[in-house]
Amino acid sequence: MSFTLSAHLSPPPSDREAIADAIFRCVCGLDTADNELFRSAFTADAVFDLNGKLLHGIDEISTGCYDNVSKLDTTHMTSNVRTTFSPDGRSAKTTAHGLAHHYPAGKGLAMENNGNTQRLVVGSLYSIDLVKVESDATSGQEPLWKVKVWRLKSIWTQGDWSVMGALPRRDLHEPNKDSSA
């Protein structure tokens, strides 16, 4: 049973819905280990700012984020999506909230094991710049909104950061630094 859909939805969504879908393609790609769906959310030259650690280009984003997170048992929920469009309608700025649960692979359903299951829950704020990318004229597909810059700022965490492997954590002993890249 497949839990993901194509990057192109039918019928085509409105621009506002398509922008939210770009976020959903990223997080659903992580949760279902669907690299093609994950990559469809980003431009080739995208930048992903994970708590101040910059990943440049889709290959580095995939290696530095997807390769670590997609191996885990995860669920990422996104809410409070708000979008402002550029005057020409070809780019947009979006903010959203994220709540993500991370468990070691195969351990997501073991939470009730004396309450000692290793996990990390993270509440984050997202600030995302997106662009509308035209599809190849021969494909017959609608344009896709894609992430140009995604800034993720973890606001709170509960659990064990070692679940995340090599992903950058936010130093909880330093004051919050605003990463306005």
Disulfide bonds with the S-S distance in Angstrom:
none
